[in-house]
Amino acid sequence: MSGAAQAKTSRLVLRSNPRLGLALGALALLVALVALLIAQPTLAERATASDFQARLQAPVTDHWFGTDVLGRDLLARTLQGLTLSLWVGTAAALLGTLVALGLAALACLGPRADVAVGLLVDSVLGLPHLILLILIAFALGGGTQAVIIAVALTHWPSLTRVLRAELLQLRQADYVRLSRRFGKSRGYIIRHHLLPALLPHCLVGGLLLFPHAILHEATLTFLGFGLSPGQPAIGVLLAESLRYLSAGYWWLGVFPGLGLLLLVLAFDRLGNALRRLLPPREAQQ
Amino acid sequence: MLEACDITLGYRHDESVLRGVSLRLAPGEWLGLSGASGSGKSTLGQVLAGHLAPRRGSLRLDGEALPRRGLHPVQWLPQVPVMAVNPRWRIGRVLNEAWSPSAAQRQRFGIDDAWLERYPHELSGGELQRVVVLRGLAPGVRYLIADEISSMLDAITQAALWQVLREEAEDRRLGVLVIGHDPALLQRLCQRRVRLEQGQLFASC
């Protein structure tokens, strides 16, 4: 096929498959965001440099997002906060997914293990989410590590349920039983049948965990149990903005909030698009 | 010789689908198994192929217990082929999971080379059934449990599938247990026929 024909086919595929377009759009947004965040260290100096001549300045050419009460550039601070959120979200979502996968595998070992995991899932789901989150973060003494652990330890139950159900179903699937009768080892079946089937669930579950993780990190920090006030986390920026919002300094809350919303939406869209695109049958529809 | 002795199995503690079933299948023999829906034909087939463990009774191959590891010498060919293949794998990979059939063998089973790059949902039931049957014929397999493998196929495809399977079984002296509802088909294919009723086997005319 010639280059022009290939380009035409690609355009046709994109046009005829809106979900693929959606996924690519979300991916492009994420790439832009990550690129921006990578370039962020050059803005780090501006994030901490105070300029008392330019205190609480509304958005202008020099400061696109305005400045805060100490005259620090809000764009730089928002980007720094989003970088922090991105790391916290990634680490917490990854950890939460691994916990969910481990417990789902444990549940498949036998009826007793299954009951034990089921009880654990129900117990954690039965506890008030935010209070448990605060308690864990508080017990661990706050800080980035504590927030990651707290978010990861409170966000595995739903994904565990999904993975456990999928794994139990897969183990009894005809093609898995046949594979065993073909003499394939347990390791082969796990690598070639079970994990590839679970991977889309893990990926989507992890991606959908990500927005939760970021929002809870911001919540914890906002409530004072998360990251230290010295760090320009989104939660810290939002908590600071509350004191000045009533005085009309809207940019202090709007821009960090919008940045957070954009990041959360991008991951949410990407997760949903991937969920629909990963199975071969649905990807072709 | 594949022997099942006193096989008892149920899905509930107080009920048994199979009650002391005993069966012998010789190499090269075609044995027909019929019975009403829910009578336990597929359950018996799956016990013979090692997919289900009986509550009581034993299975023997040439007087010895069936191997627990490696390729199982008794392969189960299921009724619904789409459930028997990994939906995420292309047909080429599915076909080569147990062994690697040659191009000539693929051709004998009417498997087109173009199918190898397709996913299972891109083949019809009949096409997929041919893939599943050929996959189950790995070297080392000595008995086949054909569990209503042609019930979803049209008459011409049915005839073609049984013809090629018959030739393969004759070449390799494979014992075949044909599970089915169609008395005419069982009569045509099998030297001996049995009927499963109330969890027990009866000789069929």
Contacts between the chains, C-beta under 8 A, distances in Angstrom:
chain1	res1	chain2	res2	distance
A	173	B	83	7.1
A	174	B	78	5.6
A	174	B	80	7.7
A	174	B	83	4.3
A	174	B	84	4.7
A	175	B	83	7.0
A	175	B	84	5.5
A	175	B	85	5.5
A	175	B	86	5.0
A	177	B	51	5.3
A	178	B	76	7.2
A	178	B	78	7.9
A	178	B	84	5.8
A	178	B	136	8.0
A	179	B	97	6.5
A	181	B	49	6.4
A	181	B	50	6.1
A	181	B	51	7.0
A	181	B	71	7.6
A	181	B	72	4.1
A	181	B	75	6.5
A	181	B	76	7.1
A	182	B	71	6.0
A	182	B	72	7.6
A	182	B	97	6.0
A	182	B	98	4.0
A	182	B	138	6.8
A	183	B	69	6.9
A	183	B	70	4.3
A	183	B	71	4.0
A	183	B	72	7.1
A	183	B	98	7.8
A	184	B	97	7.6
A	192	B	86	8.0
A	193	B	86	6.0
A	196	B	88	5.8
A	197	B	86	8.0
A	197	B	88	6.7
A	279	B	87	7.3
A	279	B	88	7.4
A	280	B	87	6.9
A	280	B	88	6.0
A	280	B	119	4.7
A	280	B	121	7.4
A	281	B	87	6.7
A	281	B	119	6.9
A	281	B	121	4.7
A	284	B	119	7.8
